[in-house]
Structure formats: C-alpha cells, structure tokens
Amino acid sequence: MTQTILLAGATGHLGQALGQALSDAGYRVRALVRREAQRAIVAPWAAQAVMAQATERGQLDDVVGDADIVLSAIGITLQNDGATYDAVDYAANRNLLDAALTEGVGHFAYVASLGGERMRDLPMTAAKEKFVDVLNAAPIRATVLRPNALFHDFEALLAQAMTGRIALVGDGLARLNPISERDAAARIVAALAAPERDVPFGGPEEWTWREIAETCFRILNKPENIVTLDREKIAATVEMLPQLTPETVHGALTFHLTMMGQDSLGPRCGADRLADWLAARAAAMKLEAAA
Ligand SMILES: NC(=O)c1ccc[n+]([C@@H]2O[C@H](COP(=O)([O-])OP(=O)(O)OC[C@H]3O[C@@H](n4cnc5c(N)ncnc54)[C@H](OP(=O)(O)O)[C@@H]3O)[C@@H](O)[C@H]2O)c1
C-alpha cells in the first residue's frame, strides 16, 4: 500500500532532493511549506502541498493528519529571519513530533548532523541534539539521520575563491567526506525502510579542506591564495563569540569554524563527486555574476 509521508523542510536544499527521491520510491509526498509562493518549489514531486508554520503547534494536527511517516529536515542554516535555533531546530521539530503523537503516526524521522552528539556546546547542534533526545524518548518509531556536509555548503568557499582568497582553520588538513543532496536523499530513503535508528553517513570521497580550497581556485582558473587561521586563536574565538555577538552572527560561524578544525568522516555512501559539483556551480556563478 502507498505510504503517505509528511515532509517538513521540503523547500530546503536537502528537502527538495528528498521530495524527489521519496516520490521516485513510490511514497505519496505531502510537503509542508511556510509561504504560499513556495508551493511552486514542491510542485514537481509533491502529491500535496500544505501551508503552516511549524513554529506554531496549533497549526500542525491537520497537516500531519493521516500521514504514515513524518520526516523533518527543518533547521536554520542561512535563514536570517531572526528565529533562534531553539525556536526552530528544537521547538518546531518538537511541535511536529507532538502533532505526530496526537495523530497516531507510527514513524518520525529527523535530519540532524554528523557528529552533532559530540558538539553539544555549539548553539546549532545543541538545539538539534535536544530534539534528538526528546525524539528518542518518545513512544514512536524514530530514525535519526546524520549527514556530513552537503555539497551546497561549499558554495561559500567558491565565493571566497572568486574574491581571490580562502581562509582555512589550522593547516587545512582536517578531513571530511561531503555528500551531495541527491546521494544523501537516497541514503535517507533507504534508512526509512530499514530497522536503523541512528544513521551517520558521508559521501564517497575523502578530502582535506585544503584540497577543496585548491580545487575551487583551479576550477575558477585563479591563482591559489590560502590564508590559515591559528587553531588555538580560533578555538578561543569560538568560545568568546557567543558572549559578544547575537546568535544570528555566532551560530553558523562557530559551527563552521569548529568543523574546519576537526576531522569529520562518516560511513561512505553515494557516487556524486564534489569536484563535478564545484565545476558546475562555478560555471553557474560566473553566469550569474555576468548577468
Ligand atoms: N547543509 C549541510 O551541510 C547539512 C549537513 C548536515 C545536516 N544538515 C541539516 O539538514 C537540514 C536541512 O539542511 P539544508 O542544507 O537543506 O538546509 P536549508 O536548505 O536551509 O533548508 C532548511 C529547511 O528548514 C526550513 N526552515 C528554516 N527555518 C524555518 C522556520 N523558522 N520555520 C519553518 N521552516 C523553517 C526552511 O524553510 P524555508 O525554505 O522556508 O526557509 C527549509 O525548508 C538542516 O536541519 C541542517 O542543519 C545540513
């Protein structure tokens, strides 16, 4: 029988890839959007688009309704609408979970971050892990998905390379295996049908941050100019920033500086190659800049 899945965070980079992969796998996808104009984003693969604010508990019972699964990829990344991680990454997901429990949904799946359980001191991952704790204690089948950095995160490095310089933490030799949104979506769809509870994963290739930076310059045909930031000074900055700046400033910054300074490797899956994505994105960015 066809299963209905409520997909929250459907408009995001990962959410859109998830919507397509779920629809291709035979799920009936009900996509949650928060603005009328976003219905067009999900139209290619959603059987139904429903509009509600996940931050408002009272708006969610009808939205969840008879869904068999709720899958949430809701979280603050670069959104700048003043909301806190606690209000979105924790509370909005908790509202969805409460609605799922009220409506008798059997399965709740949530996209957290690779290694987040070891970074509870950072505001972004603290809010996510607080929700993971609630989800794991709830009387519902739970699946926690933990992707490594998604390809679109590296647009920021390309943008830096375009301006002529990339800044890295330490020697830039921390290792990671980023994953494309499409490969991450495929891994998540497979996990939904398996008895997995906590699913860490990364892409097929291991890189250092320095290798990614060098690739950005090579693709853009620009001279390599990498500056390195002292690891100890960065660690002190990461500790101080929350006292000196609002969360909208320090939240993403402390997360990215921390990630650049430590290895982040998940079980490998997928096939998409980061260099291909960087080349395609650089070509698109050049066209956008020329327009
Ligand atoms: N990017 C990565 O490398 C990475 C790696 C591991 C885990 N993750 C996690 O995976 C999830 C998806 O990541 P992504 O890269 O696809 O992020 P994204 O493109 O920014 O998508 C985030 C989604 O959350 C929604 N959202 C944000 N603030 C909201 C609010 N106040 N109320 C309701 N919805 C809100 C967004 O809706 P709008 O489109 O309306 O803004 C969007 O659908 C996030 O939780 C992220 O932390 C990301």
The ligand as a Tripos MOL2 file, in Angstrom:
@<TRIPOS>MOLECULE
LIG
   48    52     1     0     0
SMALL
NO_CHARGES

@<TRIPOS>ATOM
      1 N1         23.8130   21.7890    4.7970 N.am      1 LIG1
      2 C1         24.5430   20.8280    5.3730 C.2       1 LIG1
      3 O1         25.7140   20.6300    5.0740 O.2       1 LIG1
      4 C2         23.9170   19.9410    6.4170 C.ar      1 LIG1
      5 C3         24.6470   18.8460    6.9150 C.ar      1 LIG1
      6 C4         24.0650   18.0420    7.9000 C.ar      1 LIG1
      7 C5         22.8010   18.3500    8.3740 C.ar      1 LIG1
      8 N2         22.1250   19.4270    7.8790 N.ar      1 LIG1
      9 C6         20.7940   19.7170    8.4280 C.3       1 LIG1
     10 O2         19.8280   19.2460    7.4950 O.3       1 LIG1
     11 C7         18.6950   20.1170    7.4890 C.3       1 LIG1
     12 C8         18.4760   20.6060    6.0560 C.3       1 LIG1
     13 O3         19.6460   21.2670    5.6190 O.3       1 LIG1
     14 P1         19.6830   22.1020    4.2510 P.3       1 LIG1
     15 O4         21.1070   22.2860    3.9430 O.co2     1 LIG1
     16 O5         18.7470   21.5040    3.2610 O.co2     1 LIG1
     17 O6         19.1070   23.4930    4.7620 O.3       1 LIG1
     18 P2         18.1950   24.5800    4.0250 P.3       1 LIG1
     19 O7         18.3720   24.4990    2.5630 O.co2     1 LIG1
     20 O8         18.4560   25.8840    4.6840 O.co2     1 LIG1
     21 O9         16.7070   24.0940    4.3990 O.3       1 LIG1
     22 C9         16.2070   24.2580    5.7010 C.3       1 LIG1
     23 C10        14.7050   23.9990    5.7060 C.3       1 LIG1
     24 O10        14.2000   24.3780    7.0100 O.3       1 LIG1
     25 C11        13.1510   25.3350    6.8350 C.3       1 LIG1
     26 N3         13.1170   26.3440    7.9050 N.ar      1 LIG1
     27 C12        14.1070   27.1470    8.3220 C.ar      1 LIG1
     28 N4         13.6600   27.9980    9.2600 N.ar      1 LIG1
     29 C13        12.3430   27.7080    9.4330 C.ar      1 LIG1
     30 C14        11.3150   28.2440   10.2610 C.ar      1 LIG1
     31 N5         11.5180   29.2750   11.0920 N.pl3     1 LIG1
     32 N6         10.0740   27.6940   10.1640 N.ar      1 LIG1
     33 C15         9.8270   26.6700    9.3060 C.ar      1 LIG1
     34 N7         10.7560   26.1320    8.4920 N.ar      1 LIG1
     35 C16        11.9970   26.6540    8.5580 C.ar      1 LIG1
     36 C17        13.4690   26.0190    5.5180 C.3       1 LIG1
     37 O11        12.3010   26.6470    5.0410 O.3       1 LIG1
     38 P3         12.4040   27.9150    4.0330 P.3       1 LIG1
     39 O12        12.8100   27.3340    2.7040 O.co2     1 LIG1
     40 O13        11.0320   28.4570    4.0370 O.co2     1 LIG1
     41 O14        13.4440   28.8470    4.6000 O.co2     1 LIG1
     42 C18        13.9370   24.8330    4.6770 C.3       1 LIG1
     43 O15        12.8390   24.1120    4.1870 O.3       1 LIG1
     44 C19        19.0210   21.2530    8.4850 C.3       1 LIG1
     45 O16        18.4550   20.9530    9.7310 O.3       1 LIG1
     46 C20        20.5350   21.2090    8.5640 C.3       1 LIG1
     47 O17        21.0200   21.7000    9.7920 O.3       1 LIG1
     48 C21        22.6460   20.2010    6.9010 C.ar      1 LIG1
@<TRIPOS>BOND
     1     1     2 1
     2     2     3 2
     3     2     4 1
     4     4     5 ar
     5     4    48 ar
     6     5     6 ar
     7     6     7 ar
     8     7     8 ar
     9     8     9 1
    10     8    48 ar
    11     9    10 1
    12     9    46 1
    13    10    11 1
    14    11    12 1
    15    11    44 1
    16    12    13 1
    17    13    14 1
    18    14    15 2
    19    14    16 1
    20    14    17 1
    21    17    18 1
    22    18    19 2
    23    18    20 1
    24    18    21 1
    25    21    22 1
    26    22    23 1
    27    23    24 1
    28    23    42 1
    29    24    25 1
    30    25    26 1
    31    25    36 1
    32    26    27 ar
    33    26    35 ar
    34    27    28 ar
    35    28    29 ar
    36    29    30 ar
    37    29    35 ar
    38    30    31 1
    39    30    32 ar
    40    32    33 ar
    41    33    34 ar
    42    34    35 ar
    43    36    37 1
    44    36    42 1
    45    37    38 1
    46    38    39 2
    47    38    40 1
    48    38    41 1
    49    42    43 1
    50    44    45 1
    51    44    46 1
    52    46    47 1
@<TRIPOS>SUBSTRUCTURE
     1 LIG1         1 GROUP 0 **** ****
